[in-house]
């Protein structure tokens, strides 16, 4: 009963609109792969990195997303992402009882963990990493623990094919070997401290070591080949990503968004302090690793939850009773069925509501009308789009327009030649010293930013630029040709020559 209630509740909780800023360039990449039959190895979407090497590490996720969008639209993406995320939490729930927690407390702990990781939910390839990491931990624990009837060492054989799928879905695959290694180090600590006899630990250590070697050997089996060995490390070292992407910042416990994570931390500290027996080394080492990662970057919170919640579930009060609760009530089955139906309706209503509101949410977060204007204009060129809108511009305007930067921060902010495009973007939008040089150097012809952006306000005063479109969400500024920039207003019409270039834009202007 608890399992079914939790499943339906999570289906509704984890559903999110298909509006992640990176979703759009993922869709365009998936379409590019499906139509060409090849995975791109150089950037086809921007004018600043055109032809530069690009590691498309999420290629399989992008193909899946595009096919879902192609056949089911946003509805298919919303439901699919909710199912993938829910599967990860259900595996977490199944991992709690072996540590001593009862089912209802395991369900409660899982819900707390779900709330803590909610900031990272969405229609995004990262959800594959969350669910596959959850599955890996389940296989690893069931395949190596001894002394229970559920232990099945052959489950470890599923880890290599799981890892092969994972490394083609998302670069978070690096968590796989890291968790396996942490598990093995923890087991060695148990042996060194005398908590686990060497005779018992030896075969487990050999299996873990073999798994680690096999997983590392499988890494080149992807379209990018051996480049994927270094890609996760390059990403972690990227100063551009850590500076510009909030998901790579540490969680701010002053905001309500991360208060559930604070609750998890408090519960974890209480669980460790009140535990009758000290957790095993194979639990402590992964817990330390993921704790540091979660405090270092928001995007690692879900992985920390996968390791911390089973530890918390052990310490939760277990309502033990030698006798079952009275089952003579006639209304108990009816009540159970009613709860299940209500939660099923909740999940269905949540999905339907998100699908119906998809277009409104898209227009709320992205320059929908401005992009439609550029498409209708029938021109092409280079567009300097706001960072969060770069992927949307790729999905809607490529190959008509190419962008300055987009959500692929690993491509723009990790250049070994020191040409950090993310910092150049920041220089331009914040009017720092040299902002005009950035636009001139890259021969930017079109600027698409929010009206309140400092760059927009500066270009409105610049005779070399003119407004082509404006609404409450976005403004489009075009570089005025030299002749038009110096032309005098037409005395008969009172309209500047630069405005005559885009007469359709005049009715759209708002003060």
N, C-alpha and C positions, 0 to 999 in steps of 0.2 A: 504493500500500500504506500509506504513512504517513498519507495523507488518511483512508482508511477506518478505520485503527486509532485515529487521533485522534478521528474522529467518534464512534465507539462508546464510546471512553473518556470523552469529554466528556458523552455521554448519561447515563452512570452518575454521573459526578462532580457534575454540575449539578443532579441531582434533589434536591429538598428537600420535607419534609412541608408540607402546607397548613395552617400554623399561624402565619403572620405576623399580628401583632395587628391590622393594618389590613385584612386580608383580609375580615373579617366585615362591616365596614360597607361595604366595596366590594360584597360580595354583596348586601347589603340595598339599596344604592343601585341596583345593576343590576336587582334585582327590581322596585323602585319605578318605574324607567324603563320596563321591559318591560310592567308591568301598567297604568301610567297613560298610556303613550305620550308622555310629556314628560320633559325633563331638568329637575331641580329647580333653581331659582334662589334659593331661600331654604331655610334649614335645617328639615327636618321631623322630626329624630330627637332633639334635645335640648330640655330645658325652659329652659335658660339662654340659648340662641341661637335659640329658635323664632321664625321669621319674619324673622330677620336675613338679609341677603344672603349667599349662599354660591356661590362659583365652583366648579362641579362640572367641573373640568378633565379628569378621568379617566373621563368618562361612557362613552366607547366601550369602554375596557378593562373597566369594570364590567359592561357588557352582555355582553361576551364571557365574562367570568368566570362570571357568573350562568348563562348558557346552558350553559356547560361543566358547571357544578355540577348544574344541573337535569337534564341528560341523562346525565352520566357520573360525578357525584359527585366526591369528592376525587381519585380515580384520574385523571380527565380533567384536572384542574387540575395535578396533579403532573407528568404526562407532557407536557402542553402547555408549562408553564413551562420544563421541561428542554429541550424542542425549541427554544423561542425563544432561550434563553440559549446553547445550543450553536450555533445559527445565527450568533449574533454572534461567537463565537470562531472559527468556521470562516471567516468573512469576514476576521477578523484574520489568520488563518493564510495566506489567499490574498494578503494585502497584504505579507507578509514577503519572498517571493522577488524581487520587482522591486528591492529594495534590496540584493540580492547574496547573501542567505542561501540555503543549500541546504535541501531539503525537510525532512530530519531535524532540522536545527537550527531551522528555522522551527517545526516541531512542538514541539520542546523549549521554545522561547521562549514559545509559546502556552500550554503547560501551566503554566509558571511564572507567566504573567500570569493564568491561570485561578485558580491557588492564591491569588494576591495579592488578587483581587477576590472570593474566596469569601465573605467576611463580608456581602456585599451581595446574594447570591443568594436566591431565594425565589419564592413565588407572589405576585407583586406587579406593579403596572403599570410600575414602574421598569425592569423587564427589557425592556419594549418600547423604552424610551429607549436602553438599552445596545445592543440589536440594530440599531435604526434609525440610531443614531450610527455604528455600525460600517459599515453599508451606505452611509451618506452619505460617509464617508471613502473607501470603496472607489470609489464613483462619482466623487467629486471628483478623486482621484488618477488614475484611469484616463481620466477625461475631459479632463484638462488637461496631463498629462505628455506630452512629445514624445520621439521618438527610439526608440520600441519598437513592435513589431508589435501589441501589445495595446491601444495607445491608441485610443480611440474617442470623439471629442468629443460624439457624439450621446447618450452615456450621461448627460450633464449634464441632458438633458431629463427624465430620470426623477426628478430631485431635487425639483421643485415638487410633483408628486403625492405623493411620499414625505413631504414636509413637511406637506402637507395632512392626510394620514393621521396623522402624528405629533402634530400639535397638537390632535387630538381624542382621542388616547390617553393623553397624559401631559404635564404642564407642563414636563417636561424638553426639550420641543421648542425652548426658548430656546437650547439648546446648538447647534442647527443653524445659525442665523445667526451665532452666536459663532465656531464653527469655520470657517465660510466666510469671515468677516471676518478671522480670524487667518491663514488661508491667504493671503488677498489682501494683508494687511499684510506677511507674510513674503516674498511675491513682490516687493513694492515695495522691500523691503530688499535683496533680491538685485540688483534693477536699480540701486539707488542705490550699492551697493558694487561694481558692475561684474561681478558673477558671472553675471548673465543679461542678454543684450543686450535693449535696449528693443524692438526689432523682434519679438523672440520673446515677450517678456513682455506686450506691449500687447494682443494679442487675448485672451490668457488673463485678463488683468485685467478687460477689458471683459465677458467671460463671467461672471467671478466677481461683479463688481458688479451685473450684470443678475440673476444668481441671488439675490443678497442682497436686491435691491429686490423681486423677485417673491415671495420667501418672506415678507418683511415685509408685503407687500400681502395675503397670504393669511391672515394671523393672524385677522382678524375672522370668517372662515368657520368658526365654531363656535357652539354654542348660547349661549355667554356673550358673544359679540360682541367689541367692542373692549376689554372689560375684561381680556382675556388679554394685552394689551400690557403692562400694569403688574403683573399678577399675579406673574410670576417675580421682579421686583424687590422687591415687597412681601414675598415669601417669604424672600428673601435678607436683608432688613432686619429680619425678625421676631426680636426678642430672646427671645420665648417659645420658639420652636422651637429656637433654639440653646442655650437653657438647659436644656430638659427632654428633648430627644430626643437620645440618644447618637449616632445616625447623623449628626447635625450637628456633633458634636465632632471634634476633630483625632484622627488615629489614635495609639494608645498603643503605641509600639514595645517597651514593656516586657512586653506580653502576647504569647503565642505566636500569637494570632489574626492579628496584623499583621506577624509575622516574614517571611512571603513577600513582603510589600510592601517591607520593608527590603532583601530580596535583590534585588528589581527595581531599587530605587534604587542599590544598589551596582553592579549590572550596567550600569545606565544611565550612571553616572559613569565606569565603566571603559570603556564603549563610546565615550563622547565624548572621553575622554582618549587612547584608543589609535587613534582613527579616522585613516586615512590622508588623508582629505579631510574638511573641515568640512561638517556637514550643511547642507542648503539652508535659507534663511530660511523657506520655506513649511513646513518641518518644525520649526525651532527655535521659532517664535512660538507655534504650537499646543501645543508641548511645554511651554513656559514657562507658558502659560495653564492647562493642565490640571494641571501640577505644583503650582502654587499652589492650585488648587481641591482637589486630593487631600490636600494638607497641611492645608487649612482644614477639610475635612469628609470623613468616611468615605464618605459616599454618592457622592462624586465619584471614588473610586478606580477603578472600572471604566472610566471615560472616560479617565483618565490612562493606564491599561493599553493602551487602544486606540491611543494615540499613541506610547507609550514602547516597546512590544514590537518594532515594526518597526525602530526605531533600534538596539535591542539585537541583533536578528537579524543585522544587517549585520556586527557586530563578532564574532559567534560564529565559532569556527574552522570553516572549510569544508574538508571532506575532499575534495580534488580529486584525481582520478586520470584518466589518459588511457585506461585500460582498465577495463572493467566487471569486477566481482568474478566469479570463476569461477561459472558457472551450470550446471556439470555435475552438481552434487549432486542426487540423486534426492529428498532429503528437504526441499529448500528450499520447493517448493510446498506440501508437507504441513505444514511448519512455519508457513508464512504463513496457510494456512487455519485451522490450530489456534489461532493467535493471534487471528484475527478472530472465530472461534466463541467463544473464551473471553471476549473483551471484550463480545460480544453477550449472552452469558449473564450476565456481570457487570452490565450495564445492566438486563437484564430482572429479575434477582434483586433489584437495588436498588429498582426501581420496585415490584415485588410486595411487598417488605418494607415499604416506606414506606406503601403502601396498607393493608396488614394492620395496621400499627401506628398508623394515623391516629387512631383513636378513643382509644388509650392516650396518644398524644402530646397530643391535644386536652385530655384530662382532666388531664394533667400540667401543662399551661401555663395552663389556664383553669378557672374555677369551674363545671364542668359540672353537678355535683349541686346546687349552690346555685341555679343558674339554673333547673334543673328544678323545684326546690322553689317558686320564685317563680311559675313558670308554673302549677303545680298549685294554688297558693293561690287563683287566680282573681281576684286583686285587680289594681289598677292604681295608678299614681302616679309619683312622682319617685324615681329611684334614684341615689345618689351612689356610683358604681362606681369601683374602682381604675383608674388611667389606662389601663393595658394591657388592661383588661377591658371598657372602654367600648364598643369595636366589637363584641365578643362579645355584650355585653348588647343592643346594637342588633339584631344578627342574630337572637338568640334570643327577645327580649322585646318588641320593637317590634311594634305600637303600644300594647301593654299597659303598658309602662313607657317613660319617656324618661330619658335620661342627663344627668348634670351636665357631663361632658366625655368625649371619646373621642380617637381617634388623629388627628382632623382639627385638628392644632395651628394650622394657618393660620386656622381659624375662631375659635378660642378665645384664641390668644395674640397676635393682631395687630389689636386693636381700637383704632381711632383715638380713641375716647372715653376711653381709659385704663383701661377696665374689663377688665383682664387676667385671664381666668378660670383660666388655667393657674397663675398665682401664687396665686389664691384657693384653688385645689385643693391646692397645696403647703402653704399656710398651714393648711388643715384637716388633712391627713394627717400633718403634722409637728408639730401642736399649737403652732403659733406664735401670737403675740399676735393675738387676734381670731378664733380658729378657731371658737368657738361662734357668732359673728356670721355667719360664712359659711353655716353650716347653717341658722340662723334666717332670714337674709335671703332665701335661696332656698327656704325652706319644705321642706327635705329631709325626707322621711318614711322612706326606706329607705337603709341604708348597706351596701354590698357590698365588703368589703376583705379582705385576708389577716388571719388571726388575730393575727399578730405585729405588725401595723400599730399605730403609736402611737395613732391615732384609735380603733381598736377597743378597745384597752386602756382608754382614757379613758371611752368610752361604756359599757363594762361596769360602771364604777363610778358611772355617772350614773343616778339613779332615773327620769329622763325617757326612758330608752331601755331596751329589753330584747332579749334574744337570741331570734331566731326559728329560726335554723338555724346549725349549726356543724359543720365537719369539719376535717381537716388542711389543706385548701386554702383555704377561705374561711369567713367568718362573715357572717351577715345580722343586722343590728340594726334594729329598728323603733322609731320614736318612740312612746312610750307616751301614750295620751290622758290629759289632766290628771286626770280622775277616777280612772283606774286607777293613775296614778303616785303618788297619795296614799293609795290604798286599803291597808288593813292586810291581812296574810296571813290566809287562811282558817284558823281554829284547827283545824278538822276535817281538812283536807287538808294544811296546811302549804305550800300553793302560792300564790304571789302572783297577784293578779287579772290582772296583765299577762301571766303565763305561760299563763293559761287561753285567751287570744286565739288562740294557736297551739299547741294541744296536740300536733299532729303533730311539732313541732320538738323536743320534749323528748327522745325516744330518740336523736336525732342529735347531741346535745351530747357533746363530748369534753373532758376536762380536759387 
